[in-house]
Amino acid sequence: MAKWVTRERPKTDRIACPWLIRKFIDPEAEFLYVSADQVLDVAGHEGAHSYDAPGAEYTHRDGLCSFEVLVEDYAIRDPAVALLARIVHGADVPEDRDATPQSRGLLAVAEGFFLLELGDYRQLELSLPVYDGLYAWCRHEVESGRAAT
């Protein structure tokens, strides 16, 4: 079981990444949310992977959001994950809000959970089924031929 550390007060990418990690990389992963200035120190001290933070092991690069970077670096070739990655990208990257028709909806859900101020771990717990449902929809879109893969 690996530890993964990121910034506290998650929204889109910092919730989507744990979903991806648990589903496709490490089902036993443990997630730590810390202040932004502590991410790299905590990662070093805990032997954890850092993500979605300045200087992190997995973070925005070359126009990709952290979710997309993980998909690329772990060579996840699932077409439904590729569609989900485009949706997450649009929700996470302000200049690409219209990347997919679903991106603004995912952003609204992520912002809504954020505004509930549930605490980082409760927000993660409640948000993961949203990504399960969105992934199921993506699989259906791909299997029915309605999604470009």
MOPE-V317627 format. One line per field, one symbol per residue. ss: DSSP state (A for helix, B for strand, O for the rest). phi: phi as a letter, one per 30 degrees, with the letter a starting at -180 (. if undefined). A space follows every 50 residues. Layout:
ss = ???
phi = ???
//
This chain:
ss = OOBBBBBOOOOOAAAAAAAAAAAAAOOOOBBBBBOAAAAAAAAAAAOOBB BOOOOOOBOOBOOBOAAAAAAAAOOOOOAAAAAAAAAAAAAAOAAAOOOO OOAAAAAAAAAAAAAOOOOAAAAAAAAAAAAAAAAAAAAAAAAOOOOOO
phi = .ccbbbddhdbdddcddeeddddbbadceccbcbdedcedddeddcicdc bhaeidebaeahicdeedddeddchdcdddddddddddeddccedceceb ddedddeddddddeddhdjeddddeddedddeddddddddddddidcdc
//
